[in-house]
Amino acid sequence: MKATVYVTIKQNVLDPQGTAVQGALHSMGFGEVEGVRIGKVLEVELATTDRAEAETRLKDMCEKLLANTVVEDYRFELEG
């Protein structure tokens, strides 16, 4: 089973990398950009066909390693 995990910085946390990208876009002539938030996407292959088990295991993975839950939010999608 394949999972896609999306990790993003929480809205109330400053995103200096996003601010830098926004500034660069403005300097390149893309003044319409009002904000940029940087995140990451992870693709995870799981050796299970049990959807409930996959969701439980993914939540554990995100809470323990894939996301810093103090400053990041996460969500995931399962295929298969």
N, C-alpha and C positions, 0 to 999 in steps of 0.2 A: 504494500500500500504506500502511496506517495503522499507526502504532506508538504505544504508550503507554509512557512512560518514568516510572519511579518512583524518586525520589531521597530517601534518608533519611539522617539523621545516624547515624554508626557508634555501636554500643552503648557503646563505651568513651569516647565524647566527651560532655561535658556539654551539655545542651540547655536553656539558660536560658528560651527561649521556651516550651518544653513545660512547664517548671516553673511559669512564670507562669500558663499556661492551667490547669494542675492546681490551683494555688492559687485561681484565680478560680472554677473548678468547685466546689471545696470550700466557698468562701464563699457559693455559690449553693445549697448544700444537697446537692450530689452527692458526699458523703463516700466513696462506694464506689470512686471513681476512684483507682487505685493508682499510675498513671503515665501521662504523655502525652509522646509524641515527635512533633515537627513535621517534616513533609517536604513534598515538592511532587510534583505529577503534571503531566507535559507530554504533549500529543498532537502527534504529528509526522506529516505527510503526506509520503510519499516517492514520487517519480516513477520507480518501478521495480517490476517483478514478480518479480525475482530475489531470493528469500528470503536466500540466502547473502550476496549483495551488500548487501542491506538490513541484515543483522545486523552485517556488517563496518563499514558506514558509521555505523550507530547507535553501535557501540562507540567509534569514533573521535570522534563528536560528544560522547558522554558524557565520555570521557577528556579532551577538549580544552576543553569549554565547559559542558556541561549539569550536570556534577557536579564538586565539588571533592573529588577522590579522596583527599585527605589526611584529611578529616573526614567524608566522605559515601560511602555505598554507593549503587549504582544497579542496577536491573534493568529489562528492557523486555519487552514482549509485542508480537508482530506479528499483525495481522489481514489476511487476504486472501492 
